[in-house]
């Protein structure tokens, strides 16, 4: 039996789909479904149980699991309730780590590229505590993830007991099907697609930095299918532990992503550039690019989908379809 926390969410539901496709129907999801239709992310799946987060501790008592895949979190980078974020993202993660340690259960968890802050220290996934202490996350979400990365690193460096496999994954800018419930945090392509399809002009941010063109702010965009492939590989590679970047190793612009969407539809690009709100202008990231050499050195050779191919698959297979869900 496998436990996927956050299994009704964006990345979690795509992982559950892959597990089902691989013949695993003994999948338990821990998540809050709410009343906004989040259940649709799982509507095509077979599950062994759906456990509310508040009941997870009791549910785990006496269980034997093949692995815990911990993706559940408050992931909004704009979150401001520090107590709630720390309880959900940090302390819950510690409790799961302790349970997996005590029960000798493999533990794979989601960290985030948000731990790197503005990128001034680079984007190298050095797992040492000394290196982690140099990072300065720019928001509460990134800090909560960073705290847990440091807690795991501290245990490893002290020689404390840990699960037989423990792997933290620093996801970069993930996009793909089943992200629609995320409201203001939904990816830019999903947010702009209906306007692109309708032939309306879309808006991207102007640049407020010298030497960077409008719309040329760059991110390491990674398709959710690639994220899932890495997690499935880890499940099949129990000897691999550590902290790993999961991105493509390429920095591509928002403009390039939008042009790829227009190309997938065979439509003429209609893009205008608007001023970035002053409230985010000083803290806005202009560039992220993962260093994936540690992941590759650990044995991962699954490759990554190009931005153009990923956008084409997302647009034609999901966004431009009557059924957008995987």
VOPAGU-2260 file (C-alpha; in pm, 1 decimal, decimal comma):
REM VOPAGU-2260
SITE   aa  ch    i         X         Y         Z
SITE  UNK   A    0       0,0       0,0       0,0
SITE  UNK   A    1     120,1     349,7     -87,6
SITE  UNK   A    2      26,1     676,5      83,5
SITE  UNK   A    3      20,9     996,1    -123,3
SITE  UNK   A    4     -37,5    1309,8      82,6
SITE  UNK   A    5    -175,0    1596,4    -125,0
SITE  UNK   A    6    -292,9    1327,8    -364,6
SITE  UNK   A    7    -592,0    1527,8    -488,3
SITE  UNK   A    8    -371,9    1824,2    -573,8
SITE  UNK   A    9    -189,4    1909,7    -892,7
SITE  UNK   A   10     127,3    1700,7    -875,3
SITE  UNK   A   11     -26,6    1445,3    -640,4
SITE  UNK   A   12    -315,4    1355,5    -870,6
SITE  UNK   A   13     -77,3    1313,9   -1164,4
SITE  UNK   A   14     133,1    1080,2    -950,7
SITE  UNK   A   15    -177,0     881,3    -853,1
SITE  UNK   A   16    -263,4     849,8   -1224,3
SITE  UNK   A   17      82,8     711,1   -1298,9
SITE  UNK   A   18      59,5     466,1   -1009,2
SITE  UNK   A   19    -277,1     342,5   -1136,0
SITE  UNK   A   20    -133,7     310,7   -1487,6
SITE  UNK   A   21     148,0     101,2   -1340,4
SITE  UNK   A   22    -110,5    -134,7   -1187,0
SITE  UNK   A   23    -110,5       7,2    -832,9
SITE  UNK   A   24    -465,3      41,0    -704,9
SITE  UNK   A   25    -366,0      12,1    -339,6
SITE  UNK   A   26    -313,5     387,9    -324,6
SITE  UNK   A   27    -436,3     591,8     -29,7
SITE  UNK   A   28    -477,6     965,5     -73,1
SITE  UNK   A   29    -455,2    1203,3     220,9
SITE  UNK   A   30    -603,0    1539,2     127,4
SITE  UNK   A   31    -880,0    1790,6     178,2
SITE  UNK   A   32   -1125,0    1788,9    -112,6
SITE  UNK   A   33   -1326,9    2097,6     -19,5
SITE  UNK   A   34   -1622,9    2219,2    -222,1
SITE  UNK   A   35   -1450,4    2367,0    -528,1
SITE  UNK   A   36   -1446,3    2053,0    -741,9
SITE  UNK   A   37   -1095,2    1936,8    -650,6
SITE  UNK   A   38   -1230,4    1580,5    -651,8
SITE  UNK   A   39   -1231,3    1596,5   -1031,9
SITE  UNK   A   40    -853,7    1555,2   -1027,1
SITE  UNK   A   41    -916,4    1200,9    -899,9
SITE  UNK   A   42   -1241,0    1121,8   -1081,7
SITE  UNK   A   43   -1072,6     870,6   -1316,0
SITE  UNK   A   44    -869,1     697,7   -1045,3
SITE  UNK   A   45    -905,2     385,1    -832,7
SITE  UNK   A   46    -816,1     440,7    -466,3
SITE  UNK   A   47    -798,5     227,4    -154,7
SITE  UNK   A   48    -898,9     515,8      74,0
SITE  UNK   A   49    -920,0     894,3     105,6
SITE  UNK   A   50    -804,9    1011,2     449,0
SITE  UNK   A   51    -864,0    1364,8     581,4
SITE  UNK   A   52    -538,1    1522,7     706,0
SITE  UNK   A   53    -678,7    1559,0    1058,5
SITE  UNK   A   54    -723,0    1179,4    1078,5
SITE  UNK   A   55    -386,8    1081,4     930,4
SITE  UNK   A   56    -204,8    1022,8    1259,7
SITE  UNK   A   57    -469,7     783,1    1383,6
SITE  UNK   A   58    -493,5     613,8    1042,9
SITE  UNK   A   59    -118,8     544,3    1040,7
SITE  UNK   A   60    -123,7     359,9    1373,6
SITE  UNK   A   61     -20,1       0,5    1316,6
SITE  UNK   A   62      -1,2      37,3     936,4
SITE  UNK   A   63     258,5    -115,1     708,8
SITE  UNK   A   64     318,3      83,6     390,9
SITE  UNK   A   65     544,3      34,7      90,9
SITE  UNK   A   66     622,9     407,2      81,4
SITE  UNK   A   67     499,6     751,6     178,2
SITE  UNK   A   68     502,1    1015,6     -94,8
SITE  UNK   A   69     453,7    1342,4      86,7
SITE  UNK   A   70     328,9    1617,1    -145,5
SITE  UNK   A   71      67,9    1775,6      80,5
SITE  UNK   A   72     136,7    2138,5     174,2
SITE  UNK   A   73       9,0    2491,6     172,2
SITE  UNK   A   74     184,1    2584,2    -151,2
SITE  UNK   A   75      70,3    2942,9    -206,3
SITE  UNK   A   76     375,2    3167,3    -221,8
SITE  UNK   A   77     148,7    3450,3    -100,8
SITE  UNK   A   78      44,6    3268,6     219,8
SITE  UNK   A   79      76,8    3487,8     530,2
SITE  UNK   A   80     -56,4    3274,5     821,0
SITE  UNK   A   81     277,7    3170,4     966,9
SITE  UNK   A   82     136,3    2940,7    1234,2
SITE  UNK   A   83     -81,4    2750,7     988,0
SITE  UNK   A   84     195,9    2717,2     727,6
SITE  UNK   A   85     448,8    2591,9     983,1
SITE  UNK   A   86     202,2    2342,2    1129,7
SITE  UNK   A   87     101,6    2214,8     784,2
SITE  UNK   A   88     430,9    2225,4     596,9
SITE  UNK   A   89     693,9    2175,4     866,0
SITE  UNK   A   90     556,2    2001,8    1173,8
SITE  UNK   A   91     335,6    1759,5     977,7
SITE  UNK   A   92     639,7    1671,7     767,0
SITE  UNK   A   93     843,1    1607,1    1082,3
SITE  UNK   A   94     574,2    1375,5    1216,1
SITE  UNK   A   95     567,2    1180,0     889,8
SITE  UNK   A   96     946,6    1161,3     886,0
SITE  UNK   A   97     941,4    1022,2    1239,3
SITE  UNK   A   98     673,0     768,9    1149,4
SITE  UNK   A   99     863,8     653,0     839,5
SITE  UNK   A  100    1183,7     628,7    1044,3
SITE  UNK   A  101    1017,4     421,6    1314,4
SITE  UNK   A  102     838,7     194,5    1068,2
SITE  UNK   A  103    1132,0     168,8     820,4
SITE  UNK   A  104     915,9     307,2     539,1
SITE  UNK   A  105    1066,3     484,9     234,5
SITE  UNK   A  106     987,6     858,1     243,0
SITE  UNK   A  107     983,1    1077,9     -66,4
SITE  UNK   A  108     883,8    1439,8     -12,3
SITE  UNK   A  109     832,4    1763,1    -201,4
SITE  UNK   A  110    1067,6    2048,3    -131,2
SITE  UNK   A  111    1069,7    2351,2    -361,3
SITE  UNK   A  112    1290,9    2578,6    -567,7
SITE  UNK   A  113    1136,9    2855,6    -355,3
SITE  UNK   A  114    1398,0    2759,8     -94,5
SITE  UNK   A  115    1660,2    2929,1    -315,1
SITE  UNK   A  116    1506,5    3272,7    -268,5
SITE  UNK   A  117    1621,9    3525,1    -528,3
SITE  UNK   A  118    1885,7    3284,6    -658,0
SITE  UNK   A  119    2176,9    3495,0    -535,4
SITE  UNK   A  120    2336,4    3179,4    -392,9
SITE  UNK   A  121    2272,9    2988,0    -714,4
SITE  UNK   A  122    2051,0    2685,9    -771,6
SITE  UNK   A  123    2284,1    2401,2    -675,4
SITE  UNK   A  124    2123,4    2127,1    -464,1
SITE  UNK   A  125    2409,9    2088,2    -217,5
SITE  UNK   A  126    2249,4    1882,7      63,0
SITE  UNK   A  127    2496,9    1981,1     334,2
SITE  UNK   A  128    2363,5    2175,0     627,5
SITE  UNK   A  129    2631,2    2440,1     580,5
SITE  UNK   A  130    2518,3    2503,2     222,3
SITE  UNK   A  131    2149,6    2502,1     312,4
SITE  UNK   A  132    2212,1    2764,3     581,7
SITE  UNK   A  133    2329,2    3010,7     314,9
SITE  UNK   A  134    1989,3    3010,0     140,2
SITE  UNK   A  135    1742,3    3292,6     201,7
SITE  UNK   A  136    1384,5    3205,9      93,5
SITE  UNK   A  137    1178,5    3511,2       1,3
SITE  UNK   A  138     838,1    3394,1     124,4
SITE  UNK   A  139     675,9    3196,8     404,5
SITE  UNK   A  140     612,6    2893,7     185,1
SITE  UNK   A  141     976,7    2871,8      75,4
SITE  UNK   A  142    1097,0    2915,2     433,5
SITE  UNK   A  143     872,1    2634,0     562,3
SITE  UNK   A  144    1013,8    2396,9     300,5
SITE  UNK   A  145    1366,0    2514,1     377,3
SITE  UNK   A  146    1320,9    2443,4     748,1
SITE  UNK   A  147    1232,1    2083,7     673,4
SITE  UNK   A  148    1523,8    2036,4     432,3
SITE  UNK   A  149    1756,0    2157,8     709,8
SITE  UNK   A  150    1593,7    1929,7     966,8
SITE  UNK   A  151    1653,3    1625,4     745,0
SITE  UNK   A  152    2009,2    1736,2     668,4
SITE  UNK   A  153    2083,7    1784,9    1037,6
SITE  UNK   A  154    1966,0    1432,7    1120,3
SITE  UNK   A  155    2174,7    1288,7     837,1
SITE  UNK   A  156    2489,3    1473,6     945,2
SITE  UNK   A  157    2445,1    1370,1    1310,0
SITE  UNK   A  158    2408,0    1009,8    1201,9
SITE  UNK   A  159    2056,5     989,9    1343,2
SITE  UNK   A  160    1830,0     711,3    1229,1
SITE  UNK   A  161    1633,2     793,8     912,7
SITE  UNK   A  162    1397,4     600,6     683,5
SITE  UNK   A  163    1563,9     336,4     461,9
SITE  UNK   A  164    1509,6     578,1     173,1
SITE  UNK   A  165    1458,3     951,3     212,7
SITE  UNK   A  166    1449,4    1182,3     -87,0
SITE  UNK   A  167    1359,6    1549,8    -101,3
SITE  UNK   A  168    1271,6    1698,3    -439,1
SITE  UNK   A  169    1318,3    2067,6    -512,0
SITE  UNK   A  170    1053,3    2118,7    -778,5
SITE  UNK   A  171    1101,1    2413,3   -1010,1
SITE  UNK   A  172     816,3    2570,6   -1214,5
SITE  UNK   A  173     581,2    2279,7   -1272,4
SITE  UNK   A  174     290,5    2304,4   -1516,3
SITE  UNK   A  175      41,5    2063,6   -1667,5
SITE  UNK   A  176    -305,7    1909,0   -1634,4
SITE  UNK   A  177    -500,3    1914,0   -1306,8
SITE  UNK   A  178    -365,1    2248,5   -1186,7
SITE  UNK   A  179    -697,2    2426,6   -1245,2
SITE  UNK   A  180    -810,3    2432,7    -879,9
SITE  UNK   A  181    -515,0    2647,6    -773,6
SITE  UNK   A  182    -689,8    2981,4    -825,2
SITE  UNK   A  183    -441,5    3270,1    -836,0
SITE  UNK   A  184    -153,3    3021,5    -813,9
SITE  UNK   A  185    -244,4    2842,2   -1137,3
SITE  UNK   A  186      31,8    2848,2   -1398,5
SITE  UNK   A  187      47,5    3129,6   -1651,4
SITE  UNK   A  188     -34,1    2906,8   -1949,4
SITE  UNK   A  189    -354,8    2768,5   -1797,6
SITE  UNK   A  190    -447,8    3118,6   -1681,4
SITE  UNK   A  191    -403,5    3272,5   -2026,6
SITE  UNK   A  192    -524,6    2984,3   -2243,1
SITE  UNK   A  193    -890,9    3082,3   -2280,5
SITE  UNK   A  194    -785,4    3427,6   -2401,5
SITE  UNK   A  195    -537,8    3275,0   -2646,7
SITE  UNK   A  196    -805,7    3039,2   -2779,8
SITE  UNK   A  197   -1059,4    3320,4   -2813,8
SITE  UNK   A  198    -816,8    3543,2   -3004,9
SITE  UNK   A  199    -795,9    3802,3   -2729,0
SITE  UNK   A  200    -471,4    3983,7   -2659,2
SITE  UNK   A  201    -289,8    3841,3   -2358,5
SITE  UNK   A  202     -77,9    4037,3   -2113,3
SITE  UNK   A  203     270,5    3965,1   -1986,6
SITE  UNK   A  204     485,3    4174,3   -1756,6
SITE  UNK   A  205     720,0    4438,4   -1881,8
SITE  UNK   A  206    1077,3    4412,8   -1765,0
SITE  UNK   A  207    1193,9    4657,2   -1501,2
SITE  UNK   A  208    1557,4    4554,1   -1522,5
SITE  UNK   A  209    1813,1    4689,6   -1763,9
SITE  UNK   A  210    1925,1    4440,5   -2025,2
SITE  UNK   A  211    1618,0    4217,4   -1994,5
SITE  UNK   A  212    1347,2    4249,7   -2258,2
SITE  UNK   A  213     974,3    4261,9   -2182,7
SITE  UNK   A  214     841,0    3910,7   -2132,9
SITE  UNK   A  215    1193,0    3769,9   -2113,0
SITE  UNK   A  216    1179,3    3689,3   -1742,1
SITE  UNK   A  217    1293,3    3326,7   -1734,4
SITE  UNK   A  218    1197,1    3017,7   -1540,1
SITE  UNK   A  219    1293,6    2653,3   -1540,1
SITE  UNK   A  220     953,3    2531,4   -1660,4
SITE  UNK   A  221     908,2    2156,7   -1614,4
SITE  UNK   A  222     613,6    1948,5   -1732,4
SITE  UNK   A  223     436,1    1755,5   -1459,0
SITE  UNK   A  224     491,4    1429,1   -1649,1
SITE  UNK   A  225     866,3    1470,7   -1595,2
SITE  UNK   A  226     814,5    1531,0   -1223,5
SITE  UNK   A  227     610,8    1212,3   -1198,5
SITE  UNK   A  228     873,1    1011,5   -1387,6
SITE  UNK   A  229    1135,6    1115,0   -1132,8
SITE  UNK   A  230     915,2    1005,2    -841,5
SITE  UNK   A  231     832,7     673,3   -1007,8
SITE  UNK   A  232    1204,9     618,2   -1064,5
SITE  UNK   A  233    1274,8     686,0    -697,4
SITE  UNK   A  234    1010,9     431,9    -595,6
SITE  UNK   A  235    1191,7     177,5    -812,0
SITE  UNK   A  236    1534,5     284,4    -679,7
SITE  UNK   A  237    1521,6     231,6    -302,4
SITE  UNK   A  238    1897,2     278,5    -261,5
SITE  UNK   A  239    1878,0     643,8    -372,4
SITE  UNK   A  240    1844,4     903,7     -96,8
SITE  UNK   A  241    1924,5    1272,5     -78,3
SITE  UNK   A  242    1807,4    1618,3    -178,7
SITE  UNK   A  243    1765,7    1675,9    -550,7
SITE  UNK   A  244    1667,5    1954,1    -788,0
SITE  UNK   A  245    1391,7    1851,9   -1027,6
SITE  UNK   A  246    1387,8    2086,2   -1323,2
SITE  UNK   A  247    1490,7    2065,7   -1687,2
SITE  UNK   A  248    1817,6    2253,3   -1648,9
SITE  UNK   A  249    1688,7    2507,9   -1903,0
SITE  UNK   A  250    1571,9    2864,6   -1839,6
SITE  UNK   A  251    1298,2    2968,7   -2080,8
SITE  UNK   A  252    1099,5    3290,7   -2097,9
SITE  UNK   A  253     731,0    3349,9   -2036,2
SITE  UNK   A  254     714,3    3487,8   -2389,5
SITE  UNK   A  255     856,2    3163,3   -2531,2
SITE  UNK   A  256     595,6    2963,2   -2341,5
SITE  UNK   A  257     312,9    3175,3   -2479,2
SITE  UNK   A  258     450,5    3157,7   -2833,3
SITE  UNK   A  259     463,4    2777,9   -2800,4
SITE  UNK   A  260      94,6    2779,9   -2703,5
SITE  UNK   A  261       3,5    2991,8   -3005,0
SITE  UNK   A  262     203,7    2756,8   -3225,7
SITE  UNK   A  263      24,0    2452,8   -3082,3
SITE  UNK   A  264    -306,2    2610,7   -3185,7
SITE  UNK   A  265    -178,6    2745,6   -3515,4
SITE  UNK   A  266    -283,9    3093,6   -3400,3
SITE  UNK   A  267    -130,3    3436,6   -3451,2
SITE  UNK   A  268      37,0    3570,0   -3132,4
SITE  UNK   A  269    -133,7    3869,7   -2969,3
SITE  UNK   A  270      75,1    3981,2   -2671,1
SITE  UNK   A  271      99,1    4315,7   -2493,4
SITE  UNK   A  272     324,1    4406,6   -2203,3
SITE  UNK   A  273     202,3    4576,6   -1889,0
SITE  UNK   A  274     380,9    4723,2   -1588,1
SITE  UNK   A  275     456,5    4481,8   -1309,3
SITE  UNK   A  276     274,7    4580,8    -986,7
SITE  UNK   A  277     502,8    4784,2    -765,1
SITE  UNK   A  278     423,2    4560,5    -468,2
SITE  UNK   A  279     611,5    4267,8    -626,7
SITE  UNK   A  280     860,1    4456,4    -843,2
SITE  UNK   A  281    1150,7    4447,2    -598,8
SITE  UNK   A  282    1111,5    4080,0    -504,3
SITE  UNK   A  283    1020,9    3936,0    -846,0
SITE  UNK   A  284    1245,1    3655,8    -970,1
SITE  UNK   A  285    1378,7    3718,5   -1318,0
SITE  UNK   A  286    1565,3    3390,9   -1357,1
SITE  UNK   A  287    1558,8    3032,2   -1228,8
SITE  UNK   A  288    1753,3    2739,1   -1369,8
SITE  UNK   A  289    1804,5    2411,4   -1191,6
SITE  UNK   A  290    2130,9    2223,2   -1172,1
SITE  UNK   A  291    2026,2    1860,0   -1222,5
SITE  UNK   A  292    2369,3    1698,2   -1216,5
SITE  UNK   A  293    2317,3    1538,6    -873,3
SITE  UNK   A  294    1993,5    1375,3    -988,5
SITE  UNK   A  295    2163,2    1243,3   -1301,5
SITE  UNK   A  296    2466,2    1125,6   -1102,7
SITE  UNK   A  297    2227,9     932,2    -876,3
SITE  UNK   A  298    2121,1     735,4   -1182,1
SITE  UNK   A  299    1822,9     919,8   -1327,9
SITE  UNK   A  300    1838,3     912,9   -1708,5
SITE  UNK   A  301    1473,5     971,9   -1797,3
SITE  UNK   A  302    1542,5    1307,0   -1962,9
SITE  UNK   A  303    1309,0    1604,7   -1969,6
SITE  UNK   A  304    1043,5    1719,3   -2215,5
SITE  UNK   A  305    1125,8    2030,7   -2417,0
SITE  UNK   A  306     912,3    2337,5   -2347,0
SITE  UNK   A  307     762,4    2328,1   -2697,0
SITE  UNK   A  308     669,1    1959,4   -2677,6
SITE  UNK   A  309     531,2    1992,8   -2325,2
SITE  UNK   A  310     318,5    2295,9   -2413,7
SITE  UNK   A  311     188,3    2123,1   -2727,4
SITE  UNK   A  312      86,5    1815,8   -2526,1
SITE  UNK   A  313     -79,7    2024,8   -2256,2
SITE  UNK   A  314    -263,8    2246,6   -2502,8
SITE  UNK   A  315    -381,0    1980,7   -2747,6
SITE  UNK   A  316    -438,1    1700,5   -2500,4
SITE  UNK   A  317    -597,4    1893,6   -2214,5
SITE  UNK   A  318    -652,0    2270,6   -2231,3
SITE  UNK   A  319    -812,0    2257,3   -2576,8
SITE  UNK   A  320   -1025,9    1959,4   -2486,5
SITE  UNK   A  321   -1376,3    1915,3   -2350,3
SITE  UNK   A  322   -1222,7    1717,1   -2064,9
SITE  UNK   A  323    -916,3    1892,4   -1928,0
SITE  UNK   A  324    -848,8    1642,0   -1651,5
SITE  UNK   A  325    -602,9    1356,6   -1651,2
